[in-house]
């Protein structure tokens, strides 16, 4: 207890300085979760430690001052913590307490408490991101914290020796950690992650024509897919995400009635069943964090995951927002119909029209309908109109007052969402149920075998209801710009040179640097394997592993497996720690010195156990010739220097000691 409360100076204290910087870096890595004023408080604490280390300031804050500061900070955090949620509030509280403790750091106990909280903050960082780069970062930070602890506990040892010891311990812990990761039960987290609109990425639940064009400026990854079956052609890769049925004249959104209907069905556990028709595409998707619930799939899709809900608009929806990467298995049946019946509820939602918008379009549709009363002929006529004089662009004009009128008769240039919106609006004007679907189209097949779909692959299309066919996909973009569907967005807008123009260091801009692209691709392949086999290792993956190892999984066989693992670990640890099994290390100063003493038998000198080096040297000076006295004196002096120095002897020093032993051996012959 007294040792724990022993006061420790921060002047020239490398352990305090190292821990302060480690804590600062960890706090900075949580800048999205931690309040700015708390990070400023942490910066002040680190600055105090730096000032104490370099003797710029020798005075610490009084306990009374710190208590008043802690009370004020606690009041402010309690006020803002209600909006943060429990998890973020607790993380902010921990960082704030660490900053205050850093200002108060006086005793060993204070130091050990800071080490424990710093390691806990490393674990907190992995709650929000689990990528391989982030995991390696927190691994390095944990190493630095423990390294500072080694400096504090054993300041006399060299830094290199402390680091080697830590690396050795971490290496020994890796196989144990991997074994526990595979065997321990995979349970769901005990908390619910906080959500916020400010962190949403990718597609949105509300789309104003032109919004999706903004995503074309981003080459961020949306998701990856690995196919176990045949890979569909690029024309068939319509990745469904969100179905939008409400249109107010400018913006498409999810209809409020649809949301209420979906909640009732979800509460009643009545998902929309998929009737398998024809061959299936089987694939695995790893979705990136988006803070939204929408998942991605090819039509018509189903998933057996308990965390996924199948909506009546054939969307895959996760039970909770995507706060981290999420792996799920999907089966898609491209020949299966989206619907075999349309009820009154669907008709009402998908025929709603805003008033007092787009008068020119209304008049044009009225005249065109008189010429083509048949639905199929009318649809063909509209698509034929889109085929002439329209242009696909990432930089459309701003269309605010009457967006469909301005697109069809003034600008005749737009992005996929412009054409999908206009086509759905035209269909509703003639009484054909229509809706907009947003998602992604395309994807690049990487050399490692998986498909990468990025934000610039975002796409929008239309679905219309035909009485004899059900819901049918109609993509007017395929008429305006066939290159977009056949080859992807980059080829479709190559003439504009605007593809990911706002990302000067993006994938496209750096494609001519082969070495950099190869490095990027290698890292992405490693990151994909990490996501698939480590982050995606869930309860079902664990069950599959047990089945491969044990066949039928029973409690008895699981007990045998656990006992076998414990037995193997025990045997390995016993072999490692049983020193008698290992060859003795003769390359130490004491072993070399005793070897030299053994050569003194020629002159009748035998060293007793109680005799030290200087005692033996006195006997040599009394009984041996001058040349032996001189050589043994050099050997003794070098041995004492190496044996009692602070750091272990280097290879060069041991080589010099062995050389002196050989010289003494030569005299004894």
C-alpha positions as CSV (number, residue, x, y, z in Angstrom):
1,X,0.0,0.0,0.0
2,X,2.8,2.4,0.9
3,X,4.6,1.6,-2.4
4,X,1.4,2.4,-4.3
5,X,1.1,5.8,-2.6
6,X,4.8,6.6,-3.0
7,X,5.3,10.0,-4.6
8,X,7.0,9.9,-8.0
9,X,8.6,13.0,-9.7
10,X,7.7,13.8,-13.3
11,X,11.0,15.6,-13.9
12,X,13.0,13.7,-16.6
13,X,10.4,10.8,-16.1
14,X,10.2,9.1,-19.4
15,X,7.5,6.8,-18.3
16,X,5.2,9.7,-17.4
17,X,5.9,11.4,-20.7
18,X,5.4,8.3,-22.8
19,X,2.1,7.5,-21.1
20,X,0.9,11.1,-21.6
21,X,1.6,11.0,-25.3
22,X,-0.1,7.6,-25.7
23,X,-3.2,8.8,-23.9
24,X,-3.3,11.9,-26.1
25,X,-3.0,9.9,-29.3
26,X,-5.8,7.5,-28.2
27,X,-8.0,10.5,-27.2
28,X,-7.4,12.2,-30.5
29,X,-8.3,8.9,-32.4
30,X,-11.8,9.2,-30.7
31,X,-12.3,12.8,-31.9
32,X,-15.7,11.9,-33.5
33,X,-17.0,10.5,-30.2
34,X,-15.4,12.8,-27.6
35,X,-16.4,16.4,-27.0
36,X,-14.0,19.0,-28.2
37,X,-13.7,20.7,-24.8
38,X,-12.7,17.3,-23.2
39,X,-10.0,16.9,-25.9
40,X,-8.8,20.4,-25.0
41,X,-8.7,19.4,-21.3
42,X,-6.7,16.3,-22.3
43,X,-4.3,18.5,-24.3
44,X,-3.8,20.7,-21.2
45,X,-3.0,17.7,-19.1
46,X,-0.4,16.5,-21.6
47,X,1.1,20.0,-21.8
48,X,1.5,20.0,-18.0
49,X,3.4,16.7,-18.2
50,X,5.7,18.0,-20.9
51,X,6.4,21.2,-19.0
52,X,7.3,19.1,-15.9
53,X,9.5,16.8,-17.8
54,X,11.6,19.6,-19.3
55,X,11.6,21.6,-16.0
56,X,9.7,24.5,-17.6
57,X,7.4,24.3,-14.7
58,X,7.8,22.5,-11.3
59,X,4.4,23.3,-9.8
60,X,1.3,21.0,-9.9
61,X,-2.2,22.1,-9.5
62,X,-3.5,21.9,-6.0
63,X,-6.0,19.1,-5.2
64,X,-8.6,21.7,-4.3
65,X,-8.3,23.4,-7.7
66,X,-8.6,20.0,-9.5
67,X,-11.6,19.1,-7.4
68,X,-13.3,22.3,-8.4
69,X,-12.4,21.7,-12.1
70,X,-13.6,18.1,-11.9
71,X,-17.0,19.3,-10.5
72,X,-17.4,21.9,-13.2
73,X,-16.6,19.4,-15.9
74,X,-18.9,16.8,-14.5
75,X,-21.8,19.3,-14.5
76,X,-21.2,20.2,-18.1
77,X,-20.9,16.6,-19.2
78,X,-24.1,15.7,-17.3
79,X,-25.9,18.5,-19.3
80,X,-24.7,17.4,-22.7
81,X,-24.5,13.7,-21.9
82,X,-28.3,13.3,-22.2
83,X,-28.1,13.9,-26.0
84,X,-25.0,11.8,-26.4
85,X,-26.5,8.5,-25.1
86,X,-25.1,6.2,-22.4
87,X,-22.2,4.7,-24.4
88,X,-20.8,8.0,-25.6
89,X,-21.4,9.7,-22.3
90,X,-19.4,7.0,-20.5
91,X,-16.5,7.3,-23.0
92,X,-16.4,11.0,-22.6
93,X,-16.5,10.6,-18.8
94,X,-13.5,8.2,-19.0
95,X,-11.4,10.6,-21.2
96,X,-12.3,13.5,-18.9
97,X,-11.3,11.6,-15.8
98,X,-8.0,10.5,-17.5
99,X,-7.2,14.1,-18.4
100,X,-7.8,15.2,-14.8
101,X,-5.8,12.3,-13.4
102,X,-3.0,13.3,-15.7
103,X,-2.9,16.7,-14.1
104,X,-2.8,15.1,-10.6
105,X,-0.3,12.4,-11.4
106,X,1.9,12.1,-8.3
107,X,2.0,8.5,-7.0
108,X,2.4,5.0,-8.4
109,X,-1.3,4.3,-7.9
110,X,-2.2,7.3,-10.0
111,X,0.1,5.9,-12.7
112,X,-1.3,2.4,-12.6
113,X,-4.9,3.8,-12.8
114,X,-4.0,5.8,-15.9
115,X,-2.4,2.7,-17.5
116,X,-5.6,0.7,-16.9
117,X,-7.9,3.5,-18.3
118,X,-5.7,4.0,-21.4
119,X,-5.9,0.3,-22.2
120,X,-9.7,0.4,-21.7
121,X,-9.9,3.4,-24.1
122,X,-8.1,1.3,-26.7
123,X,-10.8,-1.3,-26.4
124,X,-13.4,1.5,-26.7
125,X,-11.9,2.7,-30.0
126,X,-12.5,-0.8,-31.5
127,X,-16.2,-0.5,-30.7
128,X,-16.6,2.1,-33.5
129,X,-14.1,0.8,-36.1
130,X,-12.6,-2.6,-36.6
131,X,-10.7,-2.4,-39.8
132,X,-7.3,-3.9,-40.0
133,X,-5.5,-0.5,-40.1
134,X,-7.5,0.6,-37.0
135,X,-6.8,-2.7,-35.2
136,X,-3.1,-2.4,-35.9
137,X,-3.1,1.2,-34.6
138,X,-4.7,0.2,-31.3
139,X,-2.3,-2.8,-31.1
140,X,0.6,-0.3,-31.4
141,X,-1.0,2.0,-28.8
142,X,-1.4,-0.9,-26.3
143,X,2.3,-1.7,-26.9
144,X,3.3,1.9,-26.2
145,X,1.2,1.9,-23.0
146,X,2.8,-1.3,-21.7
147,X,6.2,0.0,-22.8
148,X,5.7,3.1,-20.6
149,X,4.7,0.7,-17.8
150,X,7.9,-1.2,-18.2
151,X,9.9,2.1,-18.0
152,X,8.1,2.9,-14.8
153,X,8.6,-0.4,-13.1
154,X,12.1,-1.1,-14.3
155,X,13.8,2.2,-15.1
156,X,17.3,0.7,-14.9
157,X,16.7,-1.6,-17.9
158,X,17.5,-0.3,-21.4
159,X,14.6,0.7,-23.7
160,X,15.6,-1.9,-26.3
161,X,15.5,-4.7,-23.7
162,X,12.1,-3.6,-22.5
163,X,10.7,-3.5,-26.0
164,X,12.1,-7.0,-26.9
165,X,10.5,-8.4,-23.8
166,X,7.2,-6.8,-24.6
167,X,7.3,-8.1,-28.2
168,X,8.1,-11.6,-26.9
169,X,5.1,-11.5,-24.5
170,X,2.8,-10.2,-27.2
171,X,3.9,-12.9,-29.6
172,X,3.3,-15.6,-27.0
173,X,-0.2,-14.1,-26.3
174,X,-1.3,-14.1,-30.0
175,X,-1.9,-17.9,-30.4
176,X,-3.8,-17.9,-27.1
177,X,-5.9,-15.0,-28.1
178,X,-6.6,-16.6,-31.5
179,X,-7.7,-19.8,-29.8
180,X,-10.0,-18.0,-27.4
181,X,-11.4,-16.0,-30.3
182,X,-12.3,-19.3,-32.1
183,X,-13.7,-21.1,-29.1
184,X,-15.4,-18.6,-26.8
185,X,-19.1,-18.1,-27.5
186,X,-19.9,-15.4,-30.0
187,X,-22.6,-13.3,-28.2
188,X,-24.4,-10.1,-29.2
189,X,-23.2,-6.8,-27.7
190,X,-24.9,-5.7,-24.5
191,X,-25.4,-2.1,-25.6
192,X,-27.0,-0.3,-28.5
193,X,-24.9,1.9,-30.6
194,X,-25.8,5.6,-30.8
195,X,-27.1,7.0,-34.1
196,X,-27.1,10.4,-35.6
197,X,-27.9,11.9,-39.0
198,X,-24.6,13.6,-39.1
199,X,-22.8,10.3,-39.5
200,X,-24.9,8.9,-42.3
201,X,-23.1,8.0,-45.5
202,X,-24.0,6.8,-49.0
203,X,-27.6,6.7,-50.2
204,X,-30.3,8.7,-48.5
205,X,-34.0,8.1,-47.7
206,X,-34.8,11.4,-49.5
207,X,-33.7,12.1,-53.1
208,X,-33.9,15.3,-55.0
209,X,-32.8,14.8,-58.6
210,X,-29.1,15.6,-58.6
211,X,-28.4,14.3,-55.1
212,X,-27.0,11.0,-56.3
213,X,-24.7,12.8,-58.7
214,X,-22.9,14.1,-55.6
215,X,-22.0,10.5,-54.7
216,X,-20.1,10.2,-58.0
217,X,-17.5,12.5,-56.5
218,X,-16.6,9.8,-53.9
219,X,-14.7,6.7,-54.4
220,X,-15.4,5.4,-50.9
221,X,-16.3,1.7,-50.7
222,X,-20.0,0.9,-50.3
223,X,-19.8,-2.8,-50.0
224,X,-18.0,-5.9,-51.3
225,X,-19.6,-9.1,-52.7
226,X,-18.2,-12.6,-53.2
227,X,-20.2,-14.9,-55.5
228,X,-20.4,-18.6,-54.9
229,X,-22.3,-19.1,-58.1
230,X,-22.0,-17.6,-61.6
231,X,-21.2,-13.9,-61.6
232,X,-24.0,-11.8,-63.2
233,X,-23.1,-9.6,-66.2
234,X,-22.7,-5.9,-65.5
235,X,-26.1,-5.2,-67.1
236,X,-27.7,-7.4,-64.5
237,X,-26.0,-5.9,-61.5
238,X,-28.8,-3.7,-60.1
239,X,-28.1,-3.6,-56.4
240,X,-31.4,-2.8,-54.7
241,X,-31.3,-0.6,-51.6
242,X,-34.2,1.9,-51.0
243,X,-37.7,2.1,-52.5
244,X,-39.1,5.7,-52.7
245,X,-42.8,6.1,-53.3
246,X,-43.7,9.6,-52.2
247,X,-43.1,12.5,-54.6
248,X,-43.9,16.1,-53.8
249,X,-42.9,17.6,-57.1
250,X,-39.2,18.0,-56.3
251,X,-38.1,15.3,-53.8
252,X,-38.7,11.5,-53.6
253,X,-38.9,9.9,-50.2
254,X,-40.2,6.9,-48.3
255,X,-43.9,7.2,-47.9
256,X,-44.9,7.7,-44.2
257,X,-47.8,5.2,-44.7
258,X,-45.3,2.6,-45.9
259,X,-43.1,3.2,-42.8
260,X,-46.1,2.6,-40.5
261,X,-47.2,-0.4,-42.5
262,X,-43.7,-1.9,-42.4
263,X,-43.4,-1.4,-38.6
264,X,-46.7,-3.2,-38.0
265,X,-45.6,-6.2,-40.2
266,X,-42.2,-6.2,-38.6
267,X,-43.8,-6.3,-35.1
268,X,-46.1,-9.1,-36.2
269,X,-43.0,-10.9,-37.7
270,X,-44.6,-11.1,-41.2
271,X,-41.8,-10.6,-43.7
272,X,-42.5,-10.8,-47.5
273,X,-41.8,-14.3,-48.7
274,X,-39.8,-14.8,-51.9
275,X,-41.0,-17.5,-54.2
276,X,-37.9,-19.1,-55.8
277,X,-38.1,-19.2,-59.6
278,X,-35.3,-20.3,-61.8
279,X,-31.5,-20.4,-61.0
280,X,-30.2,-18.5,-58.1
281,X,-27.2,-16.2,-57.5
282,X,-25.6,-17.1,-54.2
283,X,-23.2,-14.5,-52.8
284,X,-21.8,-13.0,-49.6
285,X,-21.9,-9.2,-49.0
286,X,-19.8,-7.2,-46.6
287,X,-21.4,-3.8,-46.2
288,X,-19.5,-0.8,-45.0
289,X,-20.7,1.3,-42.0
290,X,-23.3,3.8,-43.1
291,X,-25.4,4.4,-40.0
292,X,-28.4,3.3,-41.9
293,X,-30.4,0.1,-42.0
294,X,-30.6,-0.5,-45.8
295,X,-28.7,-3.4,-47.2
296,X,-27.8,-4.2,-50.8
297,X,-28.9,-7.2,-52.9
298,X,-29.8,-8.2,-56.5
299,X,-33.4,-8.8,-57.3
300,X,-35.2,-10.9,-56.1
301,X,-33.3,-11.5,-52.8
302,X,-33.7,-13.3,-49.6
303,X,-31.5,-13.9,-46.6
304,X,-31.7,-16.3,-43.7
305,X,-29.9,-14.0,-41.3
306,X,-31.8,-13.3,-38.0
307,X,-30.5,-9.7,-38.2
308,X,-32.2,-9.0,-41.5
309,X,-35.8,-8.1,-42.2
310,X,-37.4,-8.7,-45.7
311,X,-39.7,-5.8,-46.5
312,X,-42.8,-6.0,-48.7
313,X,-41.0,-3.8,-51.3
314,X,-38.3,-6.6,-51.4
315,X,-35.6,-4.6,-49.6
316,X,-33.2,-6.2,-47.1
317,X,-33.3,-4.1,-43.9
318,X,-31.0,-4.7,-40.9
319,X,-32.6,-4.7,-37.5
320,X,-30.1,-2.0,-36.3
321,X,-28.2,0.7,-38.2
322,X,-24.9,-0.3,-39.8
323,X,-22.4,1.0,-37.2
324,X,-19.6,-1.4,-38.3
325,X,-19.0,-3.7,-41.2
326,X,-21.7,-6.4,-41.6
327,X,-21.4,-9.7,-43.4
328,X,-24.5,-11.5,-44.7
329,X,-25.4,-14.2,-47.1
330,X,-27.9,-13.7,-49.9
331,X,-29.7,-15.7,-52.5
332,X,-31.2,-13.8,-55.5
333,X,-33.6,-15.2,-58.0
334,X,-33.5,-12.9,-61.1
335,X,-36.4,-14.7,-62.8
336,X,-38.7,-14.4,-59.7
337,X,-41.5,-11.8,-59.9
338,X,-41.4,-8.9,-57.5
339,X,-45.1,-9.1,-56.9
340,X,-47.9,-11.3,-58.1
341,X,-50.7,-9.0,-56.9
342,X,-51.2,-5.3,-56.3
343,X,-53.5,-4.3,-53.4
344,X,-55.3,-1.0,-52.9
345,X,-52.7,0.2,-50.5
346,X,-49.9,-0.1,-53.1
347,X,-52.0,1.5,-55.8
348,X,-52.7,4.5,-53.7
349,X,-49.1,5.0,-52.7
350,X,-47.7,4.7,-56.2
351,X,-50.3,6.9,-58.0
352,X,-50.1,9.9,-55.8
353,X,-49.4,13.1,-57.7
354,X,-48.4,16.6,-56.5
355,X,-50.6,19.5,-57.6
356,X,-49.5,22.6,-59.6
357,X,-46.2,21.2,-60.8
358,X,-44.8,20.7,-64.3
359,X,-47.6,22.0,-66.4
360,X,-45.8,21.5,-69.7
361,X,-45.1,17.9,-68.9
362,X,-48.8,17.3,-68.1
363,X,-49.9,18.8,-71.4
364,X,-47.3,16.8,-73.3
365,X,-48.3,13.6,-71.6
366,X,-52.0,14.2,-72.3
367,X,-51.3,14.6,-76.1
368,X,-49.0,11.6,-76.1
369,X,-51.5,9.4,-74.3
370,X,-54.2,10.3,-76.9
371,X,-51.8,8.9,-79.6
372,X,-50.9,5.8,-77.5
373,X,-53.8,4.6,-75.3
374,X,-52.1,1.2,-74.8
375,X,-49.7,1.1,-71.8
376,X,-46.9,-0.7,-73.6
377,X,-47.1,1.6,-76.6
378,X,-47.1,4.6,-74.4
379,X,-44.0,3.4,-72.4
380,X,-42.2,2.8,-75.7
381,X,-43.0,6.3,-76.9
382,X,-41.7,7.9,-73.8
383,X,-38.5,5.9,-73.9
384,X,-38.1,6.8,-77.6
385,X,-38.4,10.5,-76.7
386,X,-35.6,10.0,-74.1
387,X,-33.4,8.4,-76.7
388,X,-33.3,11.6,-78.9
389,X,-31.2,14.7,-77.9
390,X,-30.8,13.8,-74.2
391,X,-27.5,13.7,-72.5
392,X,-26.1,12.0,-69.4
393,X,-24.0,14.3,-67.2
394,X,-22.6,14.6,-63.7
395,X,-23.0,18.3,-63.8
396,X,-26.7,19.0,-64.5
397,X,-28.3,22.4,-64.3
398,X,-30.1,23.3,-61.2
399,X,-33.8,22.6,-61.7
400,X,-36.0,24.0,-58.9
401,X,-39.3,25.4,-60.0
402,X,-40.6,22.7,-62.3
403,X,-37.8,20.1,-62.4
404,X,-39.5,17.6,-64.9
405,X,-40.5,20.4,-67.3
406,X,-36.9,21.8,-67.2
407,X,-35.4,18.4,-67.8
408,X,-37.7,17.4,-70.7
409,X,-38.0,20.6,-72.6
410,X,-35.2,23.0,-71.6
411,X,-31.9,21.4,-70.5
412,X,-32.3,17.8,-71.7
413,X,-29.3,16.8,-69.6
414,X,-29.2,15.1,-66.3
415,X,-28.1,12.2,-64.0
416,X,-29.8,8.9,-63.5
417,X,-32.0,10.2,-60.7
418,X,-33.3,13.0,-63.1
419,X,-34.4,10.5,-65.7
420,X,-35.8,8.0,-63.1
421,X,-37.8,10.7,-61.4
422,X,-39.2,12.1,-64.7
423,X,-40.2,8.7,-66.0
424,X,-41.9,7.7,-62.8
425,X,-43.8,11.0,-62.7
426,X,-44.9,10.5,-66.3
427,X,-46.2,7.0,-65.6
428,X,-48.2,8.3,-62.7
429,X,-49.8,11.0,-64.8
430,X,-51.4,8.3,-67.0
431,X,-52.4,6.1,-64.0
432,X,-49.7,3.6,-64.1
433,X,-48.3,2.8,-60.6
434,X,-44.6,3.8,-60.5
435,X,-41.9,4.3,-57.9
436,X,-38.2,5.2,-57.8
437,X,-35.6,2.7,-56.6
438,X,-32.1,3.7,-55.5
439,X,-29.1,1.5,-55.0
440,X,-26.0,0.8,-57.0
441,X,-25.2,-0.5,-60.4
442,X,-22.1,-2.4,-61.6
443,X,-19.1,-3.1,-59.5
444,X,-15.5,-4.1,-60.3
445,X,-14.3,-7.7,-60.0
446,X,-11.0,-7.6,-58.2
447,X,-8.1,-10.1,-58.8
448,X,-8.7,-11.7,-55.4
449,X,-12.2,-12.8,-56.6
450,X,-14.5,-10.4,-54.8
451,X,-16.5,-7.5,-56.3
452,X,-16.0,-3.9,-55.1
453,X,-18.9,-1.5,-55.3
454,X,-18.2,2.1,-54.6
455,X,-20.2,5.2,-53.9
456,X,-19.7,6.5,-57.5
457,X,-21.6,3.4,-58.6
458,X,-24.8,4.8,-57.0
459,X,-27.8,4.6,-59.4
460,X,-31.5,5.2,-59.6
461,X,-34.1,3.5,-61.7
462,X,-37.9,3.1,-62.0
463,X,-40.3,0.3,-61.3
464,X,-43.8,0.3,-62.9
465,X,-46.7,-2.0,-62.4
466,X,-48.2,-3.8,-65.4
467,X,-51.3,-5.8,-64.8
468,X,-50.1,-8.8,-66.7
469,X,-46.4,-8.8,-65.5
470,X,-46.3,-7.2,-62.0
471,X,-43.6,-4.8,-61.0
472,X,-41.1,-4.3,-63.9
473,X,-37.8,-2.5,-63.8
474,X,-37.5,0.3,-66.4
475,X,-34.2,2.2,-66.5
476,X,-34.5,5.3,-68.7
477,X,-30.7,5.9,-68.1
478,X,-30.1,2.8,-70.2
479,X,-31.8,4.6,-73.1
480,X,-30.1,7.9,-72.6
481,X,-26.7,6.5,-72.0
482,X,-26.3,2.8,-72.8
483,X,-22.6,3.1,-71.9
484,X,-23.5,3.7,-68.2
485,X,-25.2,0.3,-68.0
486,X,-22.9,-1.6,-70.2
487,X,-19.5,-0.3,-69.1
488,X,-20.0,1.8,-65.9
489,X,-20.1,5.4,-64.9
490,X,-16.5,6.2,-65.8
491,X,-17.0,5.4,-69.5
492,X,-20.4,7.1,-69.6
493,X,-18.9,10.5,-68.5
494,X,-15.4,10.2,-70.0
495,X,-15.9,13.2,-72.2
496,X,-16.6,15.4,-69.2
497,X,-13.5,14.6,-67.2
498,X,-15.6,15.1,-64.1
499,X,-15.5,11.6,-62.7
500,X,-14.5,11.8,-59.0
501,X,-13.1,15.3,-59.9
502,X,-13.2,16.4,-56.2
503,X,-10.9,13.6,-55.2
504,X,-7.4,14.6,-56.5
505,X,-5.8,11.6,-54.8
506,X,-8.6,9.2,-55.5
507,X,-8.5,5.9,-57.3
508,X,-9.2,7.2,-60.8
509,X,-6.7,10.1,-60.6
510,X,-3.9,7.8,-59.5
511,X,-4.6,5.0,-61.9
512,X,-1.6,5.7,-64.0
513,X,0.7,5.1,-61.0
514,X,1.0,1.3,-61.3
515,X,3.0,0.8,-58.1
516,X,0.6,2.9,-56.0
517,X,-2.4,1.1,-57.4
518,X,-0.8,-2.3,-56.7
519,X,0.0,-1.2,-53.2
520,X,-3.6,0.0,-52.7
521,X,-5.0,-3.2,-54.2
522,X,-2.9,-5.3,-51.9
523,X,-4.0,-3.4,-48.8
524,X,-7.7,-3.7,-49.9
525,X,-7.3,-7.4,-50.5
526,X,-5.8,-7.8,-47.0
527,X,-8.6,-5.6,-45.5
528,X,-11.2,-7.8,-47.3
529,X,-9.8,-11.0,-45.9
530,X,-9.7,-9.4,-42.4
531,X,-13.4,-8.3,-42.8
532,X,-14.5,-11.7,-44.1
533,X,-12.7,-14.1,-41.8
534,X,-12.2,-12.0,-38.6
535,X,-14.9,-9.4,-38.4
536,X,-17.3,-11.7,-40.1
537,X,-16.7,-14.6,-37.7
538,X,-20.0,-14.8,-36.0
539,X,-22.0,-17.5,-34.2
540,X,-22.9,-19.3,-37.5
541,X,-19.3,-19.3,-38.6
542,X,-18.3,-20.7,-35.3
543,X,-20.9,-23.4,-35.6
544,X,-19.6,-24.3,-39.1
545,X,-16.1,-24.5,-37.7
546,X,-17.2,-26.9,-34.9
547,X,-19.1,-29.1,-37.4
548,X,-16.0,-29.4,-39.6
549,X,-13.9,-30.3,-36.6
550,X,-16.4,-32.5,-34.6
551,X,-19.0,-33.6,-37.1
552,X,-22.2,-33.5,-35.1
553,X,-22.0,-30.8,-32.5
554,X,-23.0,-32.1,-29.0
555,X,-22.2,-30.9,-25.5
556,X,-20.0,-34.0,-25.0
557,X,-17.9,-33.3,-28.0
558,X,-17.6,-29.6,-27.2
559,X,-16.3,-30.6,-23.7
560,X,-13.7,-33.0,-25.3
561,X,-12.6,-30.2,-27.7
562,X,-12.2,-27.7,-24.8
563,X,-10.3,-30.2,-22.7
564,X,-8.0,-31.0,-25.7
565,X,-7.3,-27.3,-26.3
566,X,-6.5,-26.8,-22.6
567,X,-4.3,-29.9,-22.6
568,X,-2.3,-28.8,-25.7
569,X,-1.8,-25.3,-24.2
570,X,-0.7,-26.8,-20.9
571,X,1.8,-29.1,-22.7
572,X,3.3,-26.3,-24.8
573,X,3.6,-24.0,-21.8
574,X,5.2,-26.8,-19.7
575,X,7.8,-27.5,-22.5
576,X,8.6,-23.8,-22.8
577,X,9.0,-23.2,-19.1
578,X,10.8,-26.4,-18.2
579,X,14.4,-25.1,-18.4
580,X,16.1,-28.4,-18.0
581,X,14.9,-29.4,-21.4
582,X,16.6,-26.5,-23.1
583,X,20.3,-26.2,-23.7
584,X,22.0,-24.0,-21.1
585,X,23.1,-20.6,-22.4
586,X,26.9,-20.4,-21.9
587,X,27.2,-17.1,-23.6
588,X,26.8,-15.0,-20.4
589,X,29.5,-13.0,-18.5
590,X,29.3,-15.3,-15.4
591,X,29.6,-18.5,-17.5
592,X,32.6,-17.1,-19.4
593,X,34.3,-15.9,-16.2
594,X,33.9,-19.3,-14.4
595,X,35.4,-21.0,-17.5
596,X,38.4,-18.7,-17.2
597,X,38.7,-19.5,-13.4
598,X,38.8,-23.2,-14.2
599,X,42.1,-22.7,-16.1
600,X,43.7,-21.5,-12.8
601,X,43.9,-25.1,-11.6
602,X,47.3,-25.4,-13.4
603,X,48.7,-23.1,-10.8
604,X,47.0,-24.8,-7.9
605,X,44.2,-22.3,-7.4
606,X,40.7,-23.5,-6.7
607,X,37.9,-20.9,-6.3
608,X,35.6,-21.4,-3.3
609,X,31.9,-20.7,-3.5
610,X,32.1,-17.8,-1.1
611,X,34.9,-16.0,-3.0
612,X,34.1,-13.1,-5.2
613,X,36.0,-11.9,-8.3
614,X,38.3,-9.6,-6.3
615,X,39.1,-12.4,-3.7
616,X,40.1,-14.7,-6.6
617,X,42.2,-12.0,-8.1
618,X,44.1,-11.7,-4.8
619,X,45.0,-15.4,-4.9
620,X,46.2,-15.2,-8.5
621,X,48.4,-12.2,-7.6
622,X,49.9,-14.3,-4.8
623,X,50.6,-17.6,-6.6
624,X,50.8,-17.0,-10.4
625,X,53.4,-15.6,-12.7
626,X,53.2,-11.9,-13.7
627,X,51.8,-12.6,-17.2
628,X,49.0,-14.7,-15.7
629,X,48.3,-12.0,-13.1
630,X,48.1,-9.4,-15.8
631,X,45.8,-11.5,-18.1
632,X,43.5,-12.5,-15.2
633,X,43.3,-8.9,-14.0
634,X,42.0,-7.8,-17.4
635,X,39.5,-10.6,-17.4
636,X,38.3,-9.8,-13.9
637,X,37.9,-6.1,-14.6
638,X,35.9,-6.7,-17.8
639,X,33.7,-9.3,-16.1
640,X,32.8,-7.0,-13.3
641,X,31.9,-4.2,-15.7
642,X,29.6,-6.4,-17.8
643,X,28.0,-8.3,-14.9
644,X,27.0,-5.2,-12.9
645,X,26.1,-2.7,-15.7
646,X,22.5,-1.6,-16.1
647,X,21.8,-3.1,-19.5
648,X,22.5,-6.7,-20.6
649,X,25.9,-7.3,-22.3
650,X,26.0,-6.7,-26.0
651,X,27.4,-9.2,-28.5
652,X,30.6,-7.1,-28.9
653,X,31.2,-7.0,-25.2
654,X,30.7,-10.8,-24.8
655,X,33.1,-11.4,-27.7
656,X,35.8,-9.3,-25.9
657,X,35.2,-11.3,-22.8
658,X,35.5,-14.6,-24.6
659,X,38.8,-13.4,-26.2
660,X,40.3,-12.8,-22.8
661,X,39.3,-16.3,-21.7
662,X,41.0,-17.7,-24.8
663,X,44.2,-15.8,-24.0
664,X,44.2,-17.2,-20.4
665,X,43.6,-20.7,-21.8
666,X,46.6,-20.3,-24.0
667,X,48.8,-19.5,-21.0
668,X,47.5,-22.5,-19.1
669,X,48.7,-25.0,-21.9
